[in-house]
Amino acid sequence: MDNFSYPIVLSIAGSDSGGGAGIQADIKTISALGCFATTAITAVTVQNTLGLSAIHPIPVDFVKAQIKAVMDDLRPSAIKIGMVHSAELAIGIAEALNEYQHVPVVFDPVMVASSGDSLVESGTIATFKHYLFPLTQLLTPNLDEAALLAQMDIEHVEDMKNAAVKILMSGVNAVLIKGGHLKGSELIDIYRDKDGNERTFSSTAIESLNTHGTGCSLSSAIASYVALGHDMEAAIAKAKTYVHQAIYQGIDVKTGKGHGPLNHFFDPKKLVKKKNFS
């Protein structure tokens, strides 16, 4: 028979033992949006709602083997890349993905944990730009990460727009700079692509301690909506709405002693079955 298939998303990221971010947040997000989640785990972290205390890297060859196993068999429609902690791993992932360049990649360049802990080795950023950025359809840095990538201070929305232009010079197709750390009642994200298209996404700030894994969830939501057939700007808009609601629906929940997770399953969708025409 084989008349249908699921929209499949591959997440290449680290594991969060606290369940709020990383691979765990990605699987929850992808599943909640009606897609089928597959994974290639890059590292195992010792982490909870109070912070990160240790990282155990997975051997690069094993990460590459995970990617190949998924890509050759399950054929994902979109890829999300999260924590890439070393230059060697960045090169390995790029080598593994080079033969699958038709699959759109959303790269969340996780370099600093919300606790302030560094998640990448020194020198890794230059490797990102040389090896991974040319494979990336959308890069989703937060303000701290965008400041590192653009090598400039970012304090205002105009700074975000200027940083986006600089980051695009590194070879990515498009960038979404997340402005969640700017002060104010309105959250502003800036999108810009290599063709010069620019768009501002705004949402109302939500006061909550339960925001751990927001960036991971947003990038995997974008990848999910791309896998469901939406263009990039539409996928971003839908993903932002999903994450905003997931934060709102989890405000009054106590999970751990620190920054808790989003409510990923506030409105879960059935796993989508797509008609096969081949």
PLY file of the C-alpha trace (Angstrom):
ply
format ascii 1.0
element vertex 278
property float x
property float y
property float z
element edge 277
property int vertex1
property int vertex2
end_header
0.00 0.00 0.00
2.35 2.74 1.28
-0.04 5.49 0.17
0.91 7.90 2.94
3.97 9.24 4.75
4.61 11.39 7.80
6.31 14.81 7.62
9.65 13.96 9.22
12.01 16.36 10.99
15.58 15.50 12.03
16.95 17.25 15.11
20.74 17.28 15.48
21.27 18.51 19.02
22.32 17.78 22.59
20.34 15.99 25.27
19.00 17.91 28.29
18.58 15.60 31.28
16.08 18.08 32.74
13.82 17.58 29.72
13.19 21.27 29.04
15.58 22.08 26.21
17.72 20.38 23.57
16.64 17.11 21.95
13.85 16.65 24.49
12.27 20.04 23.68
12.69 19.34 19.97
10.94 15.96 20.12
8.07 17.45 22.13
7.68 20.41 19.75
7.90 18.37 16.56
5.41 15.85 17.94
3.00 18.52 19.21
2.84 20.04 15.71
1.94 16.77 14.01
5.34 15.76 12.62
7.51 12.70 13.21
10.69 13.41 15.19
14.03 11.76 14.46
17.33 12.59 16.16
21.09 12.64 16.03
22.39 13.33 19.54
25.57 15.44 19.66
26.17 15.48 23.42
24.70 14.42 26.74
24.45 17.19 29.34
24.05 17.14 33.10
21.36 19.78 33.38
18.19 20.74 35.21
16.06 23.84 35.74
18.85 25.38 37.86
21.55 25.20 35.21
24.17 23.16 33.36
26.98 21.38 35.20
28.62 19.07 32.63
28.74 18.13 28.94
29.72 14.71 27.61
30.33 14.87 23.84
29.26 12.03 21.54
32.08 10.92 19.18
31.86 12.75 15.86
31.83 9.57 13.77
28.87 8.33 15.80
27.00 11.60 15.26
27.64 11.32 11.52
26.43 7.72 11.55
23.19 8.76 13.28
22.59 11.44 10.63
23.25 9.05 7.76
21.01 6.35 9.24
18.09 8.78 9.45
18.67 10.56 6.14
19.10 7.42 4.06
16.04 5.66 5.41
13.45 8.04 6.84
14.13 10.97 4.45
13.33 14.03 6.62
11.70 17.06 4.99
13.52 19.49 7.30
16.52 19.51 9.63
17.06 21.43 12.85
20.60 21.82 14.22
21.05 22.79 17.86
24.04 22.47 20.16
27.30 21.95 18.26
29.96 22.19 20.96
33.19 21.81 18.97
34.79 22.72 15.66
35.42 19.03 14.94
31.73 18.27 15.35
30.71 21.20 13.13
32.93 19.86 10.36
31.57 16.34 10.85
27.94 17.46 10.64
28.70 19.47 7.50
30.35 16.45 5.91
27.35 14.30 6.77
24.85 16.81 5.37
26.72 17.73 2.19
25.01 15.01 0.16
21.54 16.09 1.37
21.66 19.78 0.47
18.09 19.68 -0.89
16.75 19.41 2.68
16.22 22.82 4.37
18.26 23.39 7.54
17.26 25.57 10.50
20.35 26.18 12.64
19.93 27.46 16.20
23.56 28.32 17.06
23.38 27.42 20.76
26.53 28.95 22.19
25.50 30.19 25.64
23.05 28.50 28.02
20.34 30.60 29.68
22.36 30.22 32.88
25.27 31.99 31.17
27.38 28.85 30.78
29.37 28.47 27.56
28.28 25.54 25.38
30.96 25.73 22.68
34.73 25.51 22.58
36.80 28.52 21.56
37.36 28.79 17.81
34.14 26.97 16.97
32.35 30.06 15.65
34.76 30.47 12.73
34.16 26.82 11.83
30.39 27.38 11.95
30.74 30.16 9.42
32.97 28.19 7.05
31.29 24.77 7.15
27.71 24.96 8.47
26.46 28.40 7.43
26.58 27.62 3.67
24.21 24.69 4.35
21.83 26.77 6.46
18.54 28.14 5.14
17.72 29.92 8.41
19.94 30.87 11.35
18.16 31.73 14.62
20.59 33.40 17.07
19.49 35.20 20.22
20.95 38.63 20.99
24.08 37.32 22.70
24.78 34.89 19.88
24.05 37.50 17.20
26.45 39.92 18.91
29.19 37.27 18.83
28.52 36.38 15.20
28.31 40.00 14.01
31.10 41.18 16.34
29.11 44.17 17.55
27.05 45.31 20.51
23.28 44.96 20.14
21.17 47.23 22.31
18.36 48.40 20.03
16.22 47.13 17.15
18.33 49.06 14.64
21.38 47.22 15.99
19.56 43.95 15.32
18.93 44.98 11.72
22.57 45.93 11.21
23.73 42.69 12.83
21.49 40.69 10.50
23.17 42.25 7.48
26.61 41.39 8.86
25.65 37.81 9.70
24.28 37.25 6.19
27.74 38.02 4.86
28.86 34.76 6.52
26.95 32.70 3.96
23.58 31.77 5.48
20.47 32.16 3.32
18.47 33.99 6.01
18.70 35.00 9.66
16.14 35.53 12.41
17.61 37.49 15.32
15.56 36.90 18.45
15.17 40.02 20.57
13.77 38.43 23.69
16.51 39.87 25.90
15.76 43.48 24.97
13.89 45.37 27.67
10.28 46.29 27.03
6.73 44.96 26.92
7.01 43.99 23.25
9.30 41.28 21.90
10.86 42.08 18.53
12.53 39.56 16.22
14.20 40.65 12.99
14.18 38.48 9.86
16.35 39.21 6.84
17.36 37.07 3.88
20.11 37.25 1.29
17.73 38.84 -1.24
17.31 41.86 1.04
13.83 40.97 2.28
13.32 42.15 5.85
10.45 41.52 8.24
9.77 42.40 11.86
7.96 39.88 14.03
6.51 41.19 17.28
4.71 39.65 20.24
3.74 40.65 23.75
6.26 39.77 26.45
5.07 37.18 28.99
6.34 37.34 32.58
7.19 33.75 33.45
10.00 31.68 34.95
9.04 28.83 32.63
11.01 29.76 29.53
13.75 27.11 29.54
14.13 25.73 26.01
12.36 28.58 24.24
15.02 28.90 21.52
15.20 25.15 20.95
11.42 24.96 20.70
11.20 27.88 18.28
13.79 26.51 15.85
12.29 23.01 15.88
8.82 24.52 15.40
10.06 26.44 12.37
11.58 23.23 10.95
8.30 21.42 11.61
6.22 24.00 9.76
8.69 23.88 6.86
8.26 20.08 6.81
4.50 20.63 6.71
4.91 22.64 3.51
5.00 26.29 4.62
7.49 28.80 3.21
10.10 30.15 5.62
8.38 33.40 6.63
5.06 31.65 7.19
6.83 28.92 9.18
8.45 31.55 11.40
5.13 33.31 12.04
3.37 30.06 12.93
6.27 28.88 15.10
6.32 32.15 17.04
2.59 31.84 17.72
3.07 28.26 18.93
5.94 29.15 21.29
4.13 32.23 22.62
1.12 30.08 23.51
3.31 27.31 24.97
4.89 29.86 27.32
1.52 31.39 28.22
-0.08 28.03 28.94
2.78 27.09 31.29
2.95 30.23 33.43
1.27 28.73 36.49
3.09 25.38 36.49
5.95 24.58 38.89
8.51 22.21 37.37
11.79 22.15 39.29
13.31 24.87 41.44
14.53 27.15 38.65
13.49 28.03 35.12
10.88 25.49 34.08
9.91 24.30 30.58
7.23 25.44 28.17
3.89 23.65 27.98
4.63 22.01 24.63
1.42 19.97 24.53
-1.12 22.69 25.25
-2.86 21.86 21.95
-1.24 18.76 20.40
-1.94 17.93 16.76
-2.52 14.46 15.37
0.40 13.00 13.47
-0.08 14.19 9.89
-0.43 11.65 7.09
0.63 13.03 3.72
-0.57 11.46 0.48
2.23 9.93 -1.56
2.08 10.66 -5.29
5.19 8.84 -6.45
0 1
1 2
2 3
3 4
4 5
5 6
6 7
7 8
8 9
9 10
10 11
11 12
12 13
13 14
14 15
15 16
16 17
17 18
18 19
19 20
20 21
21 22
22 23
23 24
24 25
25 26
26 27
27 28
28 29
29 30
30 31
31 32
32 33
33 34
34 35
35 36
36 37
37 38
38 39
39 40
40 41
41 42
42 43
43 44
44 45
45 46
46 47
47 48
48 49
49 50
50 51
51 52
52 53
53 54
54 55
55 56
56 57
57 58
58 59
59 60
60 61
61 62
62 63
63 64
64 65
65 66
66 67
67 68
68 69
69 70
70 71
71 72
72 73
73 74
74 75
75 76
76 77
77 78
78 79
79 80
80 81
81 82
82 83
83 84
84 85
85 86
86 87
87 88
88 89
89 90
90 91
91 92
92 93
93 94
94 95
95 96
96 97
97 98
98 99
99 100
100 101
101 102
102 103
103 104
104 105
105 106
106 107
107 108
108 109
109 110
110 111
111 112
112 113
113 114
114 115
115 116
116 117
117 118
118 119
119 120
120 121
121 122
122 123
123 124
124 125
125 126
126 127
127 128
128 129
129 130
130 131
131 132
132 133
133 134
134 135
135 136
136 137
137 138
138 139
139 140
140 141
141 142
142 143
143 144
144 145
145 146
146 147
147 148
148 149
149 150
150 151
151 152
152 153
153 154
154 155
155 156
156 157
157 158
158 159
159 160
160 161
161 162
162 163
163 164
164 165
165 166
166 167
167 168
168 169
169 170
170 171
171 172
172 173
173 174
174 175
175 176
176 177
177 178
178 179
179 180
180 181
181 182
182 183
183 184
184 185
185 186
186 187
187 188
188 189
189 190
190 191
191 192
192 193
193 194
194 195
195 196
196 197
197 198
198 199
199 200
200 201
201 202
202 203
203 204
204 205
205 206
206 207
207 208
208 209
209 210
210 211
211 212
212 213
213 214
214 215
215 216
216 217
217 218
218 219
219 220
220 221
221 222
222 223
223 224
224 225
225 226
226 227
227 228
228 229
229 230
230 231
231 232
232 233
233 234
234 235
235 236
236 237
237 238
238 239
239 240
240 241
241 242
242 243
243 244
244 245
245 246
246 247
247 248
248 249
249 250
250 251
251 252
252 253
253 254
254 255
255 256
256 257
257 258
258 259
259 260
260 261
261 262
262 263
263 264
264 265
265 266
266 267
267 268
268 269
269 270
270 271
271 272
272 273
273 274
274 275
275 276
276 277
